[in-house]
Amino acid sequence: MKVLVDTAVWSLVLRHKDRPENAATAAELASLVNDRRVAIIGQVRQEVLSGIKERAYFERLRDYLRAFPDTELSSRDYEEAASVYNDCRQRGIQGSGTDFLICAVAMKNDYSIFTTDEDFTHFAKVLPIVLHRP
């Protein structure tokens, strides 16, 4: 099964990899990369690359991420993201547009989601998503 990797994981591993508390997350991502199970969407790529001040560092991360092709999205993916946003909102659960797009894409493609963002545990109470655990 492919694993859709969230911005939080990429950020921890690529931008804060030297912190000891991130070692398990980094090891799991490395294992997924080695097994060729990583999936990414364009919005996650954009979030990971946003806010990098140093041009050379931006280019290194950009080039690294280019090894992972974007999962193709359609208008229906965005519509489903809006629908699951509405479902969660009706139950008092908030999230970002990108988070709900991740959920929609994961549900459509039968991907699990690798994240450190606790919001996804709330989404999983309402949505048929599977969270990837190291």
N, C-alpha and C positions, 0 to 999 in steps of 0.2 A: 504494500500500500504506500502510495506517495504521501508525503507530509508537507503541508503548506506551512512554511516558516514565517512567523509574524515578525514585525519590525522590532519588537522588544528583544527577541532572541538575537537577530542579526546585530542589533546595536550593542548588546552585551558582549557578544563574541568579537565583533570587528572593531568596535570603538573603545571597549573597556576590558579587553581580554586579559590584562595583567592582574586583575583583581581576583584574589583567591576564591571568593564566593561565587565566581562565575565559572569555575573549572568544570563542574559537572555539566552545565549547559553547553560549554564549549566542546567537551568530549562527546556529548550526544549529537551535536550538530556535525562534528567531524565524522562520526559514524554514519550519519544519514548521507553526508556528502560522499563518503567512500562507497556506500551502498547504492548511490545514484537514486535516492528516494526523495530528494529535495524538490519542492515546487515553490514558485514565487509568482506574485502578481506585480504588475507595473506600479501600483500605488505603494506597495511595500518598498519596492526598489527606490521610488522617489523619496519616501520618508527616511529611509536609511541614509541616502546621499544628501539630504537637506541639512543645512546648518553647518557644513564642514567649511572651516575658514581657510585652511591651507589647500591651495589648488593641487599640489602634488599628492597630498593624502586623498583628496577627493578622487583624483584620477586612478590611484592605486585601488581604492575601494570599488570604483566604477568598473575597472577592468576585472577585478575579482568576481564581482556579481554578474558580469557578462557571461560567465561560464554556465549560468543558470537561465535558460530561456523562460520568458514570461508564459504563464498559462494564458491561453487566449480567452478573452472575455467578449461577451456579446451584450446587446441591449437587454436581453432577458436576465443576464447576471445582475445587472444594475437594478432591474425591476424587482428581482427576487431579494436583493439586498434591502430595497425599500420596504418590501413586504415583511421581511423578518425584523427589520427595525420597528415597524408598526406593531408586530406581534409582541415584541419585547417591551416596547414603550407602554402598551396597554396593560402590561403586568408590572409596570414600575421599574423596568430595567433599562438603563441608559447605556449608550455606547456611541462610538464614532462611526461615520460613514464607512471608513476603511475597515473597521472591525466587522461590520455587518456584511460588507462585500467579501471579506475573508470567509465568513460563515457561509454565505451563499455559494461561493465557488467550491468550498470544501464539501458542502452537501451535494452539489451537482456532480462533482467528480469523484465522490467517495474517497476524499482525502481526510486524513486526520490533521489537526492543527497543533503545531508546536509553538507555545507561547509561555511567557512568564507573567503575562497580564492577567490578573485575577478576574477581570471583567468577563473573560470567556467562561469561567466556571458558572457565572450567573446566566450567561447565554445558553449554556448547556442544559440548564433546568427547563428551558422553553423550546430550544431548537434541537433537532436530531444531529448534533455535531459530536465528533469524537476528539477528545483532547489527547495529544501525544504526550506521554510521560516517560522521561528517561529511566 
